[in-house]
Amino acid sequence: MRGLRRLAAVCPHASAAGLSPGQALAEARAICPELGVVDDVPEADRAALAALAAWCERFSPLAAVDP
């Protein structure tokens, strides 16, 4: 469905409240009105992970991102 926002991940507190990844945001907010939401930015996540892997290469030549 277009425009339907879903949870990509949840913290342990949200999980304990009954929320789970894949759940519709509207349903999650009905369960937990004080829910804080951060937009998912996959490109930024990939860039940060690549930078972390590059930094780890100083300790191990086997550090790499697993796509």
N, C-alpha and C positions, 0 to 999 in steps of 0.2 A: 504494500500500500504506500502510495506517495504521501509524504507529510507525516507519517506515523513515526514518532520518535521512540526508540527502544533503549533500554539500558544496555550498555556494552560491557560493563563490569560493575561490581558492587563491593563495598568494603565489608569487613566483618560485622560492623554494627548494622548496616543495611540488611545484610544476609540474616542476621538474628531477628530483624523486624519482619522478615518474610519476603524480602525483595530478592530477585534473581536476575542474572544476565538474560537478555532477550525479552524481558517483561516490558510492556508498554509503559511509557513515562506517565501517562494519565492514570493508569491503574496503580503504579508505584506511588504517585502523589496522593491518591485516595487512601492508600494504606499508611503512608508516612508523609503527612502534609509538610513537615519541616525538612524534607529531603533537599539536600544541596546537590546541584547538578553542574558538572563541568563538561563542556562539549568535547567530543572525541575528535582528535586531529591526527589521523594515521600518518600523514606525511611528516609531521613534527616528531611523532614517536619513532618513526624509522630513522630520521636524521639523528635524534638523540641516541638511539641504540647504536648506530654506526659510529658516532663520536665516542661512545663509551667503549666499544670494541677496539677502536683505534688506540685509545688510551691504555687499555689492558695489554696491548701488544708489548709494552715495555716490560711486562712481567712474564709473558708467555707468547711465543710465536704462534700458538695454536688458537688464540682468541679470534673469534669471527662471529658475525651475525648469521644465524640460521634462518633462512627465509622460510 
